[in-house]
């Protein structure tokens, strides 16, 4: 009867996540065949209001349990802004034809990573042919004039030609030098390759986000044929509603997260706040520069920005722990205090502000403890398993 009443107590009073931990440990304890007797992984010593969990070094290693010191500081108030990822305007380029012609080759696709200087398109253009012809003709005239200047120099020394004739020839030489230089710079600016071919190259390393080019397509000057962005440095464009304008300072600390990427946090600061309110949404645009992680960022990806709105200078410091250090038992927040090597105490706590991966503890910690930061699910399971065994 005692066993049945204990089970009934647990089913009635424990929450679903607690029962899940107990069930998980029960399944892990059941194996095929006869188990070899081993040392228990955890021992729980009951003391008023606490439970000491002694775990082996092997369990600590396998569960990835790490410990951090509790800080005495403050966690700021935050507001949450929605927005989306956009390219940094300084790392955003359009591939456009500088002259009319026909596309002879396309070497890129949407989503492709490209390197700086990589050939993206080849355009055959009669304009390139004309400029090359002008350059060749000017070069020929300049070479002939160079010979004339040399001859006149000798004739002036012999007294059979005037100094004015020599000066006039040198002036013409200067004009032709300028024409040759201009034609060469024009071809270089176009990206002209051999013959009548014009090469469009990537201005920087990045990813192609748009392609508007097909083989044989006729193009005019300034037609946009592709788009490249460098998302290693992107911008999160958030909507800041007018009723929050006085609360959010420019330069405030921020953390951007995405529902589709749990665990990824993009820290930064609020760089600029727009000066124009949208008449429909009643919001201004706020820019937050962010750095890519694991090539995750995509143009237009929706996310959320947490923005600090208080300086905390007048608030007393409180014990602060990483948010990952807080577990829940029966919907009550707990932390696991390190009491000795591989020995932890499960302690109920009261939470304060949570922001940027940190949580204030208003009750339950002094501020000089060390608590488990990772592997808390295993510690929680061991504590509940031992408690369940005692109740039996």
C-alpha positions in Angstrom: 0.0 0.0 0.0 2.9 2.3 0.7 4.3 1.8 -2.8 0.9 2.5 -4.4 0.3 5.6 -2.3 3.8 6.9 -3.3 3.1 6.4 -7.0 -0.3 8.1 -6.7 1.4 11.1 -5.0 3.9 11.5 -7.8 1.3 11.2 -10.6 -1.0 13.7 -8.8 1.6 16.3 -7.8 4.4 16.2 -10.3 4.2 18.1 -13.6 4.6 16.6 -17.0 8.3 17.6 -17.5 9.2 16.0 -14.1 7.4 12.7 -15.1 9.3 12.9 -18.4 12.6 13.0 -16.6 11.7 10.1 -14.4 10.4 8.1 -17.3 13.6 8.8 -19.3 15.8 7.6 -16.5 13.6 4.5 -16.1 13.9 3.6 -19.7 17.7 4.1 -19.7 18.0 1.9 -16.6 16.2 -1.0 -18.4 18.5 -2.9 -20.7 18.6 -6.3 -22.4 20.1 -9.2 -20.4 21.5 -9.0 -16.8 23.2 -5.8 -15.8 26.6 -5.9 -14.1 26.3 -4.3 -10.7 28.0 -0.8 -10.8 28.4 2.1 -8.4 25.3 4.3 -8.3 25.8 7.4 -10.5 24.3 9.7 -7.9 23.5 9.8 -4.2 21.1 12.2 -2.6 21.5 13.3 1.0 18.4 15.0 2.3 18.8 18.2 4.3 16.2 20.7 5.2 14.9 22.3 1.9 17.7 20.9 -0.3 19.1 17.8 -2.0 22.8 17.1 -2.5 23.6 15.2 -5.7 26.9 13.4 -5.9 27.8 12.5 -9.4 30.8 10.7 -10.8 33.4 12.5 -13.0 32.4 10.2 -15.9 28.7 11.4 -15.7 29.9 15.0 -15.5 31.9 14.5 -18.7 29.3 12.5 -20.6 26.5 15.0 -19.7 28.6 18.0 -20.6 28.1 19.6 -17.2 30.0 22.9 -16.9 30.0 25.4 -14.0 30.2 29.2 -14.0 30.5 31.8 -11.2 27.4 33.8 -10.3 27.8 37.5 -11.1 26.6 40.5 -9.1 25.2 42.9 -11.7 21.9 44.0 -13.3 20.0 42.8 -16.4 18.4 45.7 -18.4 14.7 46.0 -19.3 14.1 45.2 -22.9 11.5 45.7 -25.6 11.1 43.4 -28.5 11.0 44.6 -32.1 10.2 42.5 -35.2 12.0 42.9 -38.5 13.9 41.2 -41.3 17.4 40.7 -42.6 18.6 43.1 -45.3 21.9 43.6 -47.2 24.4 46.2 -46.0 24.2 48.9 -48.7 28.0 49.1 -48.7 28.2 45.3 -49.5 25.5 45.2 -52.2 26.3 45.4 -55.9 24.3 45.3 -59.2 25.9 43.8 -62.2 24.9 46.0 -65.1 26.0 46.3 -68.8 28.1 49.4 -69.4 27.4 49.2 -73.2 24.9 47.6 -75.5 25.5 44.1 -77.0 24.6 40.5 -76.7 25.3 38.0 -73.8 27.9 35.5 -75.0 28.4 33.6 -71.6 26.8 33.5 -68.2 28.9 31.8 -65.4 26.8 32.3 -62.2 23.5 31.1 -60.6 21.3 32.4 -57.8 22.7 31.3 -54.4 26.2 30.8 -55.7 29.2 32.0 -53.7 31.5 34.1 -55.8 35.0 35.5 -55.2 36.2 39.1 -55.9 37.2 39.6 -59.6 35.4 36.4 -60.8 34.1 36.7 -64.3 30.2 36.7 -64.1 29.2 37.6 -67.7 30.7 38.0 -71.1 29.0 40.5 -73.5 29.9 40.8 -77.2 29.6 44.5 -78.2 30.2 46.5 -81.4 30.9 49.5 -79.1 34.0 47.7 -77.8 35.0 47.0 -81.4 34.7 50.7 -82.3 36.7 51.8 -79.3 39.4 49.2 -80.0 39.5 50.5 -83.6 39.9 54.1 -82.4 42.7 53.0 -80.1 44.6 51.2 -82.8 44.3 54.2 -85.2 45.4 56.7 -82.6 48.3 54.5 -81.6 49.5 54.3 -85.3 49.3 58.1 -85.7 51.2 58.6 -82.4 54.0 56.3 -83.5 54.3 58.1 -86.8 54.4 61.5 -85.0 57.0 60.2 -82.6 59.3 59.5 -85.6 58.6 63.0 -87.0 59.5 64.6 -83.6 62.8 62.8 -83.5 63.6 63.9 -87.1 62.6 67.5 -86.5 64.8 67.5 -83.4 67.8 66.6 -85.6 66.9 69.2 -88.3 66.6 72.0 -85.7 70.1 71.2 -84.5 71.3 71.3 -88.2 69.5 74.6 -88.7 67.2 73.3 -91.5 64.0 73.4 -89.5 62.5 75.9 -87.1 62.0 75.4 -83.4 58.3 76.3 -83.9 57.8 73.2 -86.2 59.3 71.1 -83.4 57.0 72.6 -80.8 53.9 72.1 -83.0 54.8 68.4 -83.5 55.3 67.9 -79.7 51.9 69.5 -79.1 50.2 67.1 -81.5 52.1 64.2 -79.7 50.6 65.3 -76.4 47.1 65.3 -77.8 47.5 61.8 -79.2 48.9 60.5 -75.9 45.8 61.8 -74.2 43.5 60.1 -76.7 45.3 56.8 -76.3 45.1 57.0 -72.5 41.3 57.8 -72.7 40.5 54.9 -74.9 42.5 52.5 -72.7 40.7 53.7 -69.6 37.3 53.4 -71.3 38.1 49.8 -72.2 39.4 49.0 -68.7 36.3 50.6 -67.2 34.1 48.4 -69.4 36.0 45.3 -68.4 36.7 44.6 -72.0 38.5 41.4 -72.8 39.8 40.2 -76.1 38.4 41.4 -79.4 34.8 42.7 -79.0 34.2 40.9 -75.6 33.2 42.7 -72.4 33.7 40.9 -69.1 31.6 41.7 -66.0 33.4 40.7 -62.8 32.3 40.4 -59.2 33.3 43.6 -57.3 33.7 41.7 -54.0 33.3 38.2 -52.6 29.6 37.4 -51.8 26.6 35.4 -52.8 24.4 35.9 -55.9 20.8 36.8 -54.9 19.4 37.6 -58.3 20.1 36.6 -62.0 18.5 38.4 -64.9 20.7 37.1 -67.7 20.3 34.3 -70.3 22.6 33.2 -73.1 22.1 35.2 -76.3 20.0 37.9 -74.6 20.4 41.4 -76.1 21.2 44.1 -73.5 21.4 47.8 -73.4 23.7 49.9 -71.3 22.7 50.0 -67.6 20.5 46.9 -67.9 20.8 45.1 -64.5 21.8 41.5 -65.1 22.6 40.2 -61.6 22.9 41.1 -57.9 25.5 40.3 -55.4 25.5 40.8 -51.6 28.0 40.0 -48.9 26.0 38.6 -46.0 29.0 38.2 -43.6 28.0 41.7 -42.6 24.3 42.2 -42.8 21.7 44.5 -41.3 18.6 43.6 -39.3 15.9 46.2 -40.1 13.5 46.4 -37.2 10.2 48.3 -36.9 10.2 50.7 -34.0 6.6 51.9 -33.2 6.1 55.6 -32.3 4.9 54.9 -28.7 8.4 53.3 -28.0 10.5 56.1 -29.6 11.3 57.9 -26.3 12.3 54.6 -24.6 14.9 53.3 -27.1 18.2 55.2 -27.3 20.5 55.0 -30.4 23.5 52.8 -29.6 21.4 50.5 -27.3 22.6 46.9 -26.9 20.7 44.4 -29.0 20.3 40.7 -29.6 18.6 39.4 -32.7 17.1 35.8 -32.8 15.2 33.8 -35.3 12.5 31.2 -34.6 13.9 28.9 -37.3 17.4 28.9 -35.6 17.1 28.1 -32.0 20.4 28.7 -30.1 21.8 31.3 -32.6 22.1 34.8 -31.1 23.3 37.8 -33.1 24.6 40.5 -30.7 25.0 44.1 -31.8 24.0 47.7 -31.2 21.2 49.8 -32.6 23.1 51.9 -35.2 20.4 54.3 -36.5 16.8 55.2 -35.9 14.9 56.5 -38.9 13.3 60.0 -39.0 10.2 59.1 -41.0 7.1 57.5 -39.5 5.3 55.1 -41.8 1.7 56.5 -42.1 0.1 53.0 -42.0 2.2 51.1 -39.5 3.1 54.2 -37.4 6.6 52.9 -37.1 10.1 54.0 -38.1 12.9 51.7 -39.3 15.8 50.9 -36.9 19.1 49.4 -38.3 21.0 46.8 -36.4 24.3 45.6 -38.0 24.8 41.9 -37.4 27.6 39.4 -38.3 26.6 36.1 -40.0 27.1 32.7 -38.3 27.3 29.4 -40.1 26.2 31.0 -43.3 22.7 31.3 -41.9 21.6 34.8 -42.8 19.2 35.2 -45.8 17.7 38.4 -47.3 14.2 38.9 -46.0 14.5 36.4 -43.1 12.1 37.4 -40.3 13.3 37.7 -36.8 13.1 39.4 -33.4 15.4 42.0 -31.8 15.6 42.4 -28.1 16.7 46.0 -27.3 17.9 47.3 -23.9 15.9 50.3 -22.8 17.4 51.1 -19.3 20.9 52.0 -18.2 20.5 50.2 -14.8 22.7 52.7 -13.0 20.3 53.3 -10.2 19.3 49.6 -9.7 21.1 47.6 -7.0 23.1 44.7 -8.3 21.6 41.2 -7.9 23.0 37.7 -8.5 22.9 37.0 -12.2 23.3 33.6 -13.9 23.2 32.4 -17.6 19.7 31.7 -18.6 20.8 28.2 -19.5 21.6 27.6 -15.8 17.9 27.8 -14.8 15.9 24.6 -15.0 12.3 24.0 -13.9 10.9 21.3 -11.6 7.1 21.3 -11.2 7.1 24.7 -13.0 9.4 26.1 -10.3 12.7 27.6 -11.3 15.8 25.9 -9.8 19.5 26.1 -10.2 22.2 23.6 -9.2 24.8 25.0 -6.9 28.2 23.4 -6.8 29.0 22.5 -3.2 32.1 20.4 -3.8 33.8 18.6 -6.7 31.0 16.8 -8.7 28.5 17.6 -5.9 25.5 19.8 -6.5 22.6 21.2 -4.6 19.2 21.8 -6.3 18.0 25.2 -5.1 14.7 26.9 -5.8 15.1 30.5 -6.9 12.9 33.5 -7.8 13.6 35.1 -11.1 14.0 38.8 -12.0 14.7 40.3 -15.4 15.9 38.1 -18.3 17.7 39.5 -21.3 20.7 38.8 -23.6 21.1 35.2 -22.3 21.3 36.3 -18.6 18.7 36.1 -15.7 18.6 38.0 -12.4 17.9 35.9 -9.3 16.0 38.0 -6.7 15.8 35.2 -4.1 17.7 31.9 -3.5 21.3 33.0 -4.2 23.8 35.2 -2.4 26.0 36.0 -5.5 29.2 34.2 -4.5 28.2 30.7 -5.6 29.1 28.6 -8.6 26.2 27.0 -10.5 25.9 24.4 -13.3 25.5 26.2 -16.7 25.1 23.2 -19.0 24.0 19.6 -18.4 21.3 20.7 -16.0 18.8 18.3 -17.5 21.0 15.4 -16.4 21.3 16.8 -12.9 17.6 17.4 -12.7 16.9 13.8 -13.8 19.3 12.4 -11.2 17.8 14.5 -8.4 14.2 13.4 -9.3 15.3 9.7 -9.7 16.8 9.7 -6.2 13.7 11.4 -4.7 11.4 9.0 -6.4 13.4 6.0 -5.0 13.2 7.5 -1.5 9.4 7.9 -1.8 9.2 4.2 -2.7 
